[in-house]
């Protein structure tokens, strides 16, 4: 049972849908059956993309850590 990406030709809504053999897919918003099947691009993982993802995750973790420290200090100031 593959998942396909579609765009409704009536309301232009884009969505993914699990389609069983013999089923006719319909738009989630307007229930129209005039759908365009979109080309799904595969995700490619390489050392470069892995490195970029890891650096982004580290930046996010540092930012969240600073926010947690600030929140903890504020809590301690107000609850002593």
PDB file of N, CA, C and O in Angstrom, chain B, residues numbered from 101:
ATOM      1  N   UNK B 101       0.844  -1.179   0.000  1.00  0.00           N
ATOM      2  CA  UNK B 101       0.000   0.000   0.000  1.00  0.00           C
ATOM      3  C   UNK B 101       0.887   1.239   0.000  1.00  0.00           C
ATOM      4  O   UNK B 101       1.337   1.685   1.056  1.00  0.00           O
ATOM      5  N   UNK B 102       1.133   1.783  -1.158  1.00  0.00           N
ATOM      6  CA  UNK B 102       2.026   2.940  -1.240  1.00  0.00           C
ATOM      7  C   UNK B 102       1.336   4.246  -0.835  1.00  0.00           C
ATOM      8  O   UNK B 102       0.118   4.392  -0.933  1.00  0.00           O
ATOM      9  N   UNK B 103       2.167   5.188  -0.375  1.00  0.00           N
ATOM     10  CA  UNK B 103       1.694   6.533  -0.068  1.00  0.00           C
ATOM     11  C   UNK B 103       2.055   7.417  -1.255  1.00  0.00           C
ATOM     12  O   UNK B 103       3.203   7.437  -1.698  1.00  0.00           O
ATOM     13  N   UNK B 104       1.073   8.143  -1.764  1.00  0.00           N
ATOM     14  CA  UNK B 104       1.281   9.039  -2.896  1.00  0.00           C
ATOM     15  C   UNK B 104       1.023  10.470  -2.466  1.00  0.00           C
ATOM     16  O   UNK B 104       0.293  10.721  -1.507  1.00  0.00           O
ATOM     17  N   UNK B 105       1.636  11.417  -3.190  1.00  0.00           N
ATOM     18  CA  UNK B 105       1.375  12.828  -2.985  1.00  0.00           C
ATOM     19  C   UNK B 105       0.461  13.297  -4.107  1.00  0.00           C
ATOM     20  O   UNK B 105       0.653  12.956  -5.274  1.00  0.00           O
ATOM     21  N   UNK B 106      -0.550  14.095  -3.724  1.00  0.00           N
ATOM     22  CA  UNK B 106      -1.523  14.577  -4.693  1.00  0.00           C
ATOM     23  C   UNK B 106      -1.739  16.074  -4.549  1.00  0.00           C
ATOM     24  O   UNK B 106      -1.477  16.654  -3.495  1.00  0.00           O
ATOM     25  N   UNK B 107      -2.227  16.702  -5.638  1.00  0.00           N
ATOM     26  CA  UNK B 107      -2.713  18.072  -5.609  1.00  0.00           C
ATOM     27  C   UNK B 107      -4.112  18.048  -6.215  1.00  0.00           C
ATOM     28  O   UNK B 107      -4.322  17.548  -7.320  1.00  0.00           O
ATOM     29  N   UNK B 108      -5.059  18.600  -5.467  1.00  0.00           N
ATOM     30  CA  UNK B 108      -6.435  18.649  -5.953  1.00  0.00           C
ATOM     31  C   UNK B 108      -6.536  19.716  -7.042  1.00  0.00           C
ATOM     32  O   UNK B 108      -6.065  20.839  -6.859  1.00  0.00           O
ATOM     33  N   UNK B 109      -7.138  19.374  -8.154  1.00  0.00           N
ATOM     34  CA  UNK B 109      -7.293  20.332  -9.241  1.00  0.00           C
ATOM     35  C   UNK B 109      -8.421  21.323  -8.962  1.00  0.00           C
ATOM     36  O   UNK B 109      -8.486  22.378  -9.593  1.00  0.00           O
ATOM     37  N   UNK B 110      -9.299  20.998  -8.031  1.00  0.00           N
ATOM     38  CA  UNK B 110     -10.404  21.895  -7.690  1.00  0.00           C
ATOM     39  C   UNK B 110      -9.970  22.980  -6.703  1.00  0.00           C
ATOM     40  O   UNK B 110     -10.148  24.167  -6.976  1.00  0.00           O
ATOM     41  N   UNK B 111      -9.399  22.581  -5.548  1.00  0.00           N
ATOM     42  CA  UNK B 111      -9.072  23.537  -4.484  1.00  0.00           C
ATOM     43  C   UNK B 111      -7.573  23.761  -4.309  1.00  0.00           C
ATOM     44  O   UNK B 111      -7.169  24.567  -3.471  1.00  0.00           O
ATOM     45  N   UNK B 112      -6.738  23.062  -5.085  1.00  0.00           N
ATOM     46  CA  UNK B 112      -5.271  23.194  -5.069  1.00  0.00           C
ATOM     47  C   UNK B 112      -4.611  22.720  -3.765  1.00  0.00           C
ATOM     48  O   UNK B 112      -3.449  23.038  -3.516  1.00  0.00           O
ATOM     49  N   UNK B 113      -5.334  21.970  -2.940  1.00  0.00           N
ATOM     50  CA  UNK B 113      -4.790  21.426  -1.693  1.00  0.00           C
ATOM     51  C   UNK B 113      -3.815  20.299  -2.028  1.00  0.00           C
ATOM     52  O   UNK B 113      -4.116  19.437  -2.853  1.00  0.00           O
ATOM     53  N   UNK B 114      -2.617  20.309  -1.368  1.00  0.00           N
ATOM     54  CA  UNK B 114      -1.629  19.252  -1.556  1.00  0.00           C
ATOM     55  C   UNK B 114      -1.606  18.383  -0.314  1.00  0.00           C
ATOM     56  O   UNK B 114      -1.629  18.888   0.808  1.00  0.00           O
ATOM     57  N   UNK B 115      -1.560  17.056  -0.519  1.00  0.00           N
ATOM     58  CA  UNK B 115      -1.607  16.127   0.607  1.00  0.00           C
ATOM     59  C   UNK B 115      -1.026  14.780   0.203  1.00  0.00           C
ATOM     60  O   UNK B 115      -0.864  14.476  -0.979  1.00  0.00           O
ATOM     61  N   UNK B 116      -0.716  13.975   1.229  1.00  0.00           N
ATOM     62  CA  UNK B 116      -0.263  12.602   1.016  1.00  0.00           C
ATOM     63  C   UNK B 116      -1.411  11.675   1.360  1.00  0.00           C
ATOM     64  O   UNK B 116      -2.227  11.982   2.229  1.00  0.00           O
ATOM     65  N   UNK B 117      -1.473  10.538   0.678  1.00  0.00           N
ATOM     66  CA  UNK B 117      -2.572   9.622   0.917  1.00  0.00           C
ATOM     67  C   UNK B 117      -2.118   8.185   0.698  1.00  0.00           C
ATOM     68  O   UNK B 117      -1.426   7.879  -0.274  1.00  0.00           O
ATOM     69  N   UNK B 118      -2.512   7.324   1.602  1.00  0.00           N
ATOM     70  CA  UNK B 118      -2.265   5.898   1.468  1.00  0.00           C
ATOM     71  C   UNK B 118      -3.356   5.346   0.558  1.00  0.00           C
ATOM     72  O   UNK B 118      -4.541   5.458   0.872  1.00  0.00           O
ATOM     73  N   UNK B 119      -2.966   4.750  -0.564  1.00  0.00           N
ATOM     74  CA  UNK B 119      -3.939   4.296  -1.553  1.00  0.00           C
ATOM     75  C   UNK B 119      -3.846   2.790  -1.714  1.00  0.00           C
ATOM     76  O   UNK B 119      -2.793   2.255  -2.059  1.00  0.00           O
ATOM     77  N   UNK B 120      -4.946   2.120  -1.464  1.00  0.00           N
ATOM     78  CA  UNK B 120      -5.011   0.669  -1.662  1.00  0.00           C
ATOM     79  C   UNK B 120      -5.393   0.370  -3.108  1.00  0.00           C
ATOM     80  O   UNK B 120      -6.019   1.190  -3.779  1.00  0.00           O
ATOM     81  N   UNK B 121      -5.016  -0.790  -3.569  1.00  0.00           N
ATOM     82  CA  UNK B 121      -5.315  -1.189  -4.938  1.00  0.00           C
ATOM     83  C   UNK B 121      -6.831  -1.183  -5.147  1.00  0.00           C
ATOM     84  O   UNK B 121      -7.579  -1.774  -4.368  1.00  0.00           O
ATOM     85  N   UNK B 122      -7.265  -0.515  -6.198  1.00  0.00           N
ATOM     86  CA  UNK B 122      -8.677  -0.456  -6.521  1.00  0.00           C
ATOM     87  C   UNK B 122      -9.399   0.736  -5.907  1.00  0.00           C
ATOM     88  O   UNK B 122     -10.529   1.021  -6.301  1.00  0.00           O
ATOM     89  N   UNK B 123      -8.787   1.447  -4.949  1.00  0.00           N
ATOM     90  CA  UNK B 123      -9.415   2.622  -4.345  1.00  0.00           C
ATOM     91  C   UNK B 123      -9.252   3.834  -5.247  1.00  0.00           C
ATOM     92  O   UNK B 123      -8.256   3.957  -5.960  1.00  0.00           O
ATOM     93  N   UNK B 124     -10.240   4.734  -5.215  1.00  0.00           N
ATOM     94  CA  UNK B 124     -10.162   5.999  -5.935  1.00  0.00           C
ATOM     95  C   UNK B 124      -9.886   7.084  -4.900  1.00  0.00           C
ATOM     96  O   UNK B 124     -10.724   7.334  -4.035  1.00  0.00           O
ATOM     97  N   UNK B 125      -8.721   7.733  -4.975  1.00  0.00           N
ATOM     98  CA  UNK B 125      -8.400   8.758  -3.986  1.00  0.00           C
ATOM     99  C   UNK B 125      -9.255  10.003  -4.162  1.00  0.00           C
ATOM    100  O   UNK B 125      -9.665  10.342  -5.272  1.00  0.00           O
ATOM    101  N   UNK B 126      -9.517  10.684  -3.037  1.00  0.00           N
ATOM    102  CA  UNK B 126     -10.306  11.922  -3.052  1.00  0.00           C
ATOM    103  C   UNK B 126      -9.603  12.959  -2.187  1.00  0.00           C
ATOM    104  O   UNK B 126      -8.866  12.615  -1.263  1.00  0.00           O
ATOM    105  N   UNK B 127      -9.837  14.218  -2.493  1.00  0.00           N
ATOM    106  CA  UNK B 127      -9.248  15.326  -1.758  1.00  0.00           C
ATOM    107  C   UNK B 127      -9.758  15.322  -0.319  1.00  0.00           C
ATOM    108  O   UNK B 127     -10.939  15.082  -0.067  1.00  0.00           O
ATOM    109  N   UNK B 128      -8.848  15.592   0.622  1.00  0.00           N
ATOM    110  CA  UNK B 128      -9.215  15.619   2.035  1.00  0.00           C
ATOM    111  C   UNK B 128     -10.097  16.809   2.380  1.00  0.00           C
ATOM    112  O   UNK B 128     -10.889  16.740   3.320  1.00  0.00           O
ATOM    113  N   UNK B 129      -9.968  17.911   1.625  1.00  0.00           N
ATOM    114  CA  UNK B 129     -10.714  19.132   1.949  1.00  0.00           C
ATOM    115  C   UNK B 129     -12.058  19.216   1.241  1.00  0.00           C
ATOM    116  O   UNK B 129     -13.084  19.482   1.868  1.00  0.00           O
ATOM    117  N   UNK B 130     -12.046  18.987  -0.080  1.00  0.00           N
ATOM    118  CA  UNK B 130     -13.285  19.205  -0.838  1.00  0.00           C
ATOM    119  C   UNK B 130     -13.894  17.920  -1.395  1.00  0.00           C
ATOM    120  O   UNK B 130     -14.947  17.964  -2.030  1.00  0.00           O
ATOM    121  N   UNK B 131     -13.254  16.791  -1.168  1.00  0.00           N
ATOM    122  CA  UNK B 131     -13.732  15.467  -1.604  1.00  0.00           C
ATOM    123  C   UNK B 131     -13.755  15.269  -3.123  1.00  0.00           C
ATOM    124  O   UNK B 131     -14.360  14.314  -3.610  1.00  0.00           O
ATOM    125  N   UNK B 132     -13.109  16.153  -3.868  1.00  0.00           N
ATOM    126  CA  UNK B 132     -13.053  15.999  -5.322  1.00  0.00           C
ATOM    127  C   UNK B 132     -12.131  14.829  -5.672  1.00  0.00           C
ATOM    128  O   UNK B 132     -11.185  14.528  -4.943  1.00  0.00           O
ATOM    129  N   UNK B 133     -12.421  14.181  -6.789  1.00  0.00           N
ATOM    130  CA  UNK B 133     -11.591  13.057  -7.223  1.00  0.00           C
ATOM    131  C   UNK B 133     -10.697  13.434  -8.401  1.00  0.00           C
ATOM    132  O   UNK B 133      -9.996  12.575  -8.937  1.00  0.00           O
ATOM    133  N   UNK B 134     -10.707  14.705  -8.814  1.00  0.00           N
ATOM    134  CA  UNK B 134      -9.834  15.165  -9.892  1.00  0.00           C
ATOM    135  C   UNK B 134      -8.514  15.597  -9.266  1.00  0.00           C
ATOM    136  O   UNK B 134      -8.327  16.758  -8.905  1.00  0.00           O
ATOM    137  N   UNK B 135      -7.599  14.625  -9.147  1.00  0.00           N
ATOM    138  CA  UNK B 135      -6.330  14.852  -8.471  1.00  0.00           C
ATOM    139  C   UNK B 135      -5.170  14.681  -9.428  1.00  0.00           C
ATOM    140  O   UNK B 135      -5.222  13.874 -10.356  1.00  0.00           O
ATOM    141  N   UNK B 136      -4.124  15.453  -9.190  1.00  0.00           N
ATOM    142  CA  UNK B 136      -2.885  15.314  -9.944  1.00  0.00           C
ATOM    143  C   UNK B 136      -1.877  14.621  -9.041  1.00  0.00           C
ATOM    144  O   UNK B 136      -1.618  15.079  -7.929  1.00  0.00           O
ATOM    145  N   UNK B 137      -1.312  13.522  -9.513  1.00  0.00           N
ATOM    146  CA  UNK B 137      -0.299  12.820  -8.728  1.00  0.00           C
ATOM    147  C   UNK B 137       1.013  13.578  -8.883  1.00  0.00           C
ATOM    148  O   UNK B 137       1.465  13.830 -10.000  1.00  0.00           O
ATOM    149  N   UNK B 138       1.620  13.941  -7.755  1.00  0.00           N
ATOM    150  CA  UNK B 138       2.859  14.707  -7.758  1.00  0.00           C
ATOM    151  C   UNK B 138       4.067  13.780  -7.725  1.00  0.00           C
ATOM    152  O   UNK B 138       3.984  12.643  -7.262  1.00  0.00           O
ATOM    153  N   UNK B 139       5.169  14.278  -8.217  1.00  0.00           N
ATOM    154  CA  UNK B 139       6.411  13.529  -8.203  1.00  0.00           C
ATOM    155  C   UNK B 139       7.032  13.649  -6.823  1.00  0.00           C
ATOM    156  O   UNK B 139       7.320  14.758  -6.373  1.00  0.00           O
ATOM    157  N   UNK B 140       7.240  12.553  -6.157  1.00  0.00           N
ATOM    158  CA  UNK B 140       7.865  12.537  -4.834  1.00  0.00           C
ATOM    159  C   UNK B 140       9.364  12.380  -5.009  1.00  0.00           C
ATOM    160  O   UNK B 140       9.839  11.484  -5.708  1.00  0.00           O
ATOM    161  N   UNK B 141      10.093  13.267  -4.360  1.00  0.00           N
ATOM    162  CA  UNK B 141      11.542  13.191  -4.439  1.00  0.00           C
ATOM    163  C   UNK B 141      12.081  12.376  -3.272  1.00  0.00           C
ATOM    164  O   UNK B 141      11.655  12.563  -2.133  1.00  0.00           O
ATOM    165  N   UNK B 142      13.003  11.483  -3.548  1.00  0.00           N
ATOM    166  CA  UNK B 142      13.575  10.693  -2.457  1.00  0.00           C
ATOM    167  C   UNK B 142      14.498  11.554  -1.603  1.00  0.00           C
ATOM    168  O   UNK B 142      15.112  12.500  -2.098  1.00  0.00           O
ATOM    169  N   UNK B 143      14.590  11.227  -0.340  1.00  0.00           N
ATOM    170  CA  UNK B 143      15.550  11.936   0.499  1.00  0.00           C
ATOM    171  C   UNK B 143      16.896  11.253   0.350  1.00  0.00           C
ATOM    172  O   UNK B 143      16.997  10.027   0.367  1.00  0.00           O
ATOM    173  N   UNK B 144      17.906  12.057   0.206  1.00  0.00           N
ATOM    174  CA  UNK B 144      19.242  11.526  -0.005  1.00  0.00           C
ATOM    175  C   UNK B 144      20.088  11.875   1.207  1.00  0.00           C
ATOM    176  O   UNK B 144      20.147  13.034   1.619  1.00  0.00           O
ATOM    177  N   UNK B 145      20.737  10.879   1.772  1.00  0.00           N
ATOM    178  CA  UNK B 145      21.610  11.114   2.913  1.00  0.00           C
ATOM    179  C   UNK B 145      23.044  10.862   2.481  1.00  0.00           C
ATOM    180  O   UNK B 145      23.380   9.824   1.912  1.00  0.00           O
ATOM    181  N   UNK B 146      23.863  11.841   2.770  1.00  0.00           N
ATOM    182  CA  UNK B 146      25.286  11.708   2.482  1.00  0.00           C
ATOM    183  C   UNK B 146      26.045  12.242   3.690  1.00  0.00           C
ATOM    184  O   UNK B 146      25.441  12.715   4.652  1.00  0.00           O
ATOM    185  N   UNK B 147      27.353  12.166   3.636  1.00  0.00           N
ATOM    186  CA  UNK B 147      28.154  12.709   4.734  1.00  0.00           C
ATOM    187  C   UNK B 147      27.917  14.206   4.880  1.00  0.00           C
ATOM    188  O   UNK B 147      27.883  14.728   5.994  1.00  0.00           O
ATOM    189  N   UNK B 148      27.753  14.896   3.753  1.00  0.00           N
ATOM    190  CA  UNK B 148      27.531  16.342   3.792  1.00  0.00           C
ATOM    191  C   UNK B 148      26.201  16.676   4.448  1.00  0.00           C
ATOM    192  O   UNK B 148      26.152  17.524   5.339  1.00  0.00           O
ATOM    193  N   UNK B 149      25.113  16.021   4.022  1.00  0.00           N
ATOM    194  CA  UNK B 149      23.806  16.323   4.611  1.00  0.00           C
ATOM    195  C   UNK B 149      23.747  15.883   6.060  1.00  0.00           C
ATOM    196  O   UNK B 149      23.089  16.530   6.876  1.00  0.00           O
ATOM    197  N   UNK B 150      24.422  14.792   6.396  1.00  0.00           N
ATOM    198  CA  UNK B 150      24.465  14.349   7.785  1.00  0.00           C
ATOM    199  C   UNK B 150      25.187  15.386   8.639  1.00  0.00           C
ATOM    200  O   UNK B 150      24.741  15.713   9.739  1.00  0.00           O
ATOM    201  N   UNK B 151      26.307  15.899   8.127  1.00  0.00           N
ATOM    202  CA  UNK B 151      27.060  16.925   8.847  1.00  0.00           C
ATOM    203  C   UNK B 151      26.244  18.189   9.059  1.00  0.00           C
ATOM    204  O   UNK B 151      26.273  18.780  10.138  1.00  0.00           O
ATOM    205  N   UNK B 152      25.516  18.603   8.029  1.00  0.00           N
ATOM    206  CA  UNK B 152      24.658  19.788   8.151  1.00  0.00           C
ATOM    207  C   UNK B 152      23.576  19.573   9.197  1.00  0.00           C
ATOM    208  O   UNK B 152      23.300  20.459  10.005  1.00  0.00           O
ATOM    209  N   UNK B 153      22.968  18.404   9.181  1.00  0.00           N
ATOM    210  CA  UNK B 153      21.913  18.100  10.151  1.00  0.00           C
ATOM    211  C   UNK B 153      22.464  18.069  11.569  1.00  0.00           C
ATOM    212  O   UNK B 153      21.812  18.547  12.497  1.00  0.00           O
ATOM    213  N   UNK B 154      23.650  17.514  11.745  1.00  0.00           N
ATOM    214  CA  UNK B 154      24.250  17.449  13.081  1.00  0.00           C
ATOM    215  C   UNK B 154      24.606  18.839  13.592  1.00  0.00           C
ATOM    216  O   UNK B 154      24.394  19.132  14.769  1.00  0.00           O
ATOM    217  N   UNK B 155      25.146  19.704  12.730  1.00  0.00           N
ATOM    218  CA  UNK B 155      25.471  21.071  13.155  1.00  0.00           C
ATOM    219  C   UNK B 155      24.209  21.839  13.528  1.00  0.00           C
ATOM    220  O   UNK B 155      24.201  22.578  14.512  1.00  0.00           O
ATOM    221  N   UNK B 156      23.149  21.670  12.753  1.00  0.00           N
ATOM    222  CA  UNK B 156      21.879  22.333  13.065  1.00  0.00           C
ATOM    223  C   UNK B 156      21.330  21.834  14.398  1.00  0.00           C
ATOM    224  O   UNK B 156      20.810  22.622  15.189  1.00  0.00           O
ATOM    225  N   UNK B 157      21.439  20.542  14.650  1.00  0.00           N
ATOM    226  CA  UNK B 157      20.954  19.975  15.912  1.00  0.00           C
ATOM    227  C   UNK B 157      21.762  20.506  17.088  1.00  0.00           C
ATOM    228  O   UNK B 157      21.196  20.803  18.140  1.00  0.00           O
ATOM    229  N   UNK B 158      23.078  20.629  16.923  1.00  0.00           N
ATOM    230  CA  UNK B 158      23.913  21.162  18.000  1.00  0.00           C
ATOM    231  C   UNK B 158      23.567  22.615  18.296  1.00  0.00           C
ATOM    232  O   UNK B 158      23.508  23.010  19.460  1.00  0.00           O
ATOM    233  N   UNK B 159      23.335  23.423  17.250  1.00  0.00           N
ATOM    234  CA  UNK B 159      22.937  24.825  17.465  1.00  0.00           C
ATOM    235  C   UNK B 159      21.611  24.891  18.213  1.00  0.00           C
ATOM    236  O   UNK B 159      21.439  25.701  19.124  1.00  0.00           O
ATOM    237  N   UNK B 160      20.683  24.036  17.820  1.00  0.00           N
ATOM    238  CA  UNK B 160      19.378  24.004  18.486  1.00  0.00           C
ATOM    239  C   UNK B 160      19.536  23.591  19.947  1.00  0.00           C
ATOM    240  O   UNK B 160      18.902  24.177  20.825  1.00  0.00           O
ATOM    241  N   UNK B 161      20.367  22.599  20.215  1.00  0.00           N
ATOM    242  CA  UNK B 161      20.578  22.133  21.588  1.00  0.00           C
ATOM    243  C   UNK B 161      21.227  23.207  22.456  1.00  0.00           C
ATOM    244  O   UNK B 161      20.848  23.383  23.614  1.00  0.00           O
ATOM    245  N   UNK B 162      22.204  23.925  21.901  1.00  0.00           N
ATOM    246  CA  UNK B 162      22.854  25.010  22.652  1.00  0.00           C
ATOM    247  C   UNK B 162      21.833  26.085  22.980  1.00  0.00           C
ATOM    248  O   UNK B 162      21.769  26.565  24.112  1.00  0.00           O
ATOM    249  N   UNK B 163      21.041  26.459  21.998  1.00  0.00           N
ATOM    250  CA  UNK B 163      20.018  27.487  22.202  1.00  0.00           C
ATOM    251  C   UNK B 163      19.015  27.056  23.270  1.00  0.00           C
ATOM    252  O   UNK B 163      18.668  27.846  24.149  1.00  0.00           O
ATOM    253  N   UNK B 164      18.551  25.822  23.199  1.00  0.00           N
ATOM    254  CA  UNK B 164      17.582  25.328  24.176  1.00  0.00           C
ATOM    255  C   UNK B 164      18.207  25.207  25.553  1.00  0.00           C
ATOM    256  O   UNK B 164      17.530  25.432  26.556  1.00  0.00           O
ATOM    257  N   UNK B 165      19.504  24.850  25.623  1.00  0.00           N
ATOM    258  CA  UNK B 165      20.188  24.758  26.902  1.00  0.00           C
ATOM    259  C   UNK B 165      20.273  26.110  27.584  1.00  0.00           C
ATOM    260  O   UNK B 165      20.054  26.215  28.791  1.00  0.00           O
ATOM    261  N   UNK B 166      20.592  27.157  26.810  1.00  0.00           N
ATOM    262  CA  UNK B 166      20.651  28.517  27.364  1.00  0.00           C
ATOM    263  C   UNK B 166      19.279  28.943  27.857  1.00  0.00           C
ATOM    264  O   UNK B 166      19.161  29.578  28.905  1.00  0.00           O
ATOM    265  N   UNK B 167      18.250  28.598  27.110  1.00  0.00           N
ATOM    266  CA  UNK B 167      16.878  28.946  27.516  1.00  0.00           C
ATOM    267  C   UNK B 167      16.502  28.227  28.814  1.00  0.00           C
ATOM    268  O   UNK B 167      15.886  28.821  29.699  1.00  0.00           O
ATOM    269  N   UNK B 168      16.874  26.948  28.924  1.00  0.00           N
ATOM    270  CA  UNK B 168      16.591  26.194  30.151  1.00  0.00           C
ATOM    271  C   UNK B 168      17.323  26.791  31.354  1.00  0.00           C
ATOM    272  O   UNK B 168      16.753  26.902  32.439  1.00  0.00           O
ATOM    273  N   UNK B 169      18.591  27.175  31.156  1.00  0.00           N
ATOM    274  CA  UNK B 169      19.356  27.785  32.246  1.00  0.00           C
ATOM    275  C   UNK B 169      18.703  29.084  32.707  1.00  0.00           C
ATOM    276  O   UNK B 169      18.582  29.332  33.907  1.00  0.00           O
ATOM    277  N   UNK B 170      18.283  29.912  31.753  1.00  0.00           N
ATOM    278  CA  UNK B 170      17.629  31.177  32.082  1.00  0.00           C
ATOM    279  C   UNK B 170      16.331  30.918  32.847  1.00  0.00           C
ATOM    280  O   UNK B 170      16.059  31.577  33.850  1.00  0.00           O
ATOM    281  N   UNK B 171      15.543  29.974  32.382  1.00  0.00           N
ATOM    282  CA  UNK B 171      14.278  29.645  33.044  1.00  0.00           C
ATOM    283  C   UNK B 171      14.524  29.145  34.455  1.00  0.00           C
ATOM    284  O   UNK B 171      13.794  29.508  35.378  1.00  0.00           O
ATOM    285  N   UNK B 172      15.544  28.318  34.634  1.00  0.00           N
ATOM    286  CA  UNK B 172      15.874  27.795  35.962  1.00  0.00           C
ATOM    287  C   UNK B 172      16.292  28.928  36.902  1.00  0.00           C
ATOM    288  O   UNK B 172      15.858  28.973  38.053  1.00  0.00           O
ATOM    289  N   UNK B 173      17.143  29.851  36.406  1.00  0.00           N
ATOM    290  CA  UNK B 173      17.567  30.986  37.239  1.00  0.00           C
ATOM    291  C   UNK B 173      16.380  31.854  37.648  1.00  0.00           C
ATOM    292  O   UNK B 173      16.286  32.274  38.801  1.00  0.00           O
ATOM    293  N   UNK B 174      15.478  32.123  36.713  1.00  0.00           N
ATOM    294  CA  UNK B 174      14.279  32.922  37.022  1.00  0.00           C
ATOM    295  C   UNK B 174      13.414  32.221  38.059  1.00  0.00           C
ATOM    296  O   UNK B 174      12.897  32.855  38.979  1.00  0.00           O
ATOM    297  N   UNK B 175      13.263  30.941  37.908  1.00  0.00           N
ATOM    298  CA  UNK B 175      12.470  30.163  38.870  1.00  0.00           C
ATOM    299  C   UNK B 175      13.082  30.248  40.265  1.00  0.00           C
ATOM    300  O   UNK B 175      12.379  30.472  41.250  1.00  0.00           O
ATOM    301  N   UNK B 176      14.399  30.066  40.333  1.00  0.00           N
ATOM    302  CA  UNK B 176      15.080  30.098  41.632  1.00  0.00           C
ATOM    303  C   UNK B 176      14.998  31.479  42.270  1.00  0.00           C
ATOM    304  O   UNK B 176      14.862  31.579  43.489  1.00  0.00           O
ATOM    305  N   UNK B 177      15.078  32.547  41.475  1.00  0.00           N
ATOM    306  CA  UNK B 177      14.956  33.914  42.007  1.00  0.00           C
ATOM    307  C   UNK B 177      13.594  34.132  42.637  1.00  0.00           C
ATOM    308  O   UNK B 177      13.484  34.764  43.688  1.00  0.00           O
ATOM    309  N   UNK B 178      12.561  33.614  42.003  1.00  0.00           N
ATOM    310  CA  UNK B 178      11.181  33.873  42.427  1.00  0.00           C
ATOM    311  C   UNK B 178      10.641  32.879  43.431  1.00  0.00           C
ATOM    312  O   UNK B 178       9.552  33.091  43.964  1.00  0.00           O
ATOM    313  N   UNK B 179      11.354  31.807  43.710  1.00  0.00           N
ATOM    314  CA  UNK B 179      10.826  30.779  44.593  1.00  0.00           C
ATOM    315  C   UNK B 179      11.771  30.435  45.752  1.00  0.00           C
ATOM    316  O   UNK B 179      11.768  29.299  46.227  1.00  0.00           O
ATOM    317  N   UNK B 180      12.552  31.368  46.196  1.00  0.00           N
ATOM    318  CA  UNK B 180      13.432  31.101  47.345  1.00  0.00           C
ATOM    319  C   UNK B 180      12.784  31.495  48.626  1.00  0.00           C
ATOM    320  O   UNK B 180      13.380  31.341  49.692  1.00  0.00           O
TER     321      UNK B 180
END
